[in-house]
Amino acid sequence: MLTITVQGPLEDRLKRAAESEKTDPQAIAQRVLDQHLPNSNQATIDLLARWEKEESTTDPAELARRKSEGEQFMRTLAENRLASEGADARKLWP
């Protein structure tokens, strides 16, 4: 919980907004802060979206290459797990 002191004209504006919306000033302040403060994950979300856009393709050959590369990566993970943990190693996927 965080307490913020709001005084003067800003306090008056906040109270008027709360009255007009038939709610309390705290609800108005919380909504405004939520709308205007960045989400702590937003930079990561934006970066991933940019990468997705930069790397997107509809080329069938490229899609097949990526799929094959992903499958090889997953096989290698499974092989490494078996090599390090033995035959009783938990499977990563069915």
Contacts in CASP RR format, 6 or more apart in sequence:
PFRMAT RR
TARGET T0000
AUTHOR 0000-0000-0000
METHOD contacts of the structure
MODEL  1
MLTITVQGPLEDRLKRAAESEKTDPQAIAQRVLDQHLPNSNQATIDLLAR
WEKEESTTDPAELARRKSEGEQFMRTLAENRLASEGADARKLWP
4 29 0 8 1.000
6 14 0 8 1.000
6 25 0 8 1.000
6 29 0 8 1.000
14 25 0 8 1.000
14 28 0 8 1.000
14 29 0 8 1.000
15 25 0 8 1.000
17 25 0 8 1.000
17 28 0 8 1.000
18 24 0 8 1.000
18 25 0 8 1.000
18 27 0 8 1.000
18 28 0 8 1.000
21 27 0 8 1.000
21 28 0 8 1.000
39 45 0 8 1.000
57 63 0 8 1.000
74 92 0 8 1.000
74 93 0 8 1.000
77 92 0 8 1.000
78 91 0 8 1.000
78 92 0 8 1.000
81 89 0 8 1.000
81 90 0 8 1.000
81 92 0 8 1.000
82 89 0 8 1.000
END
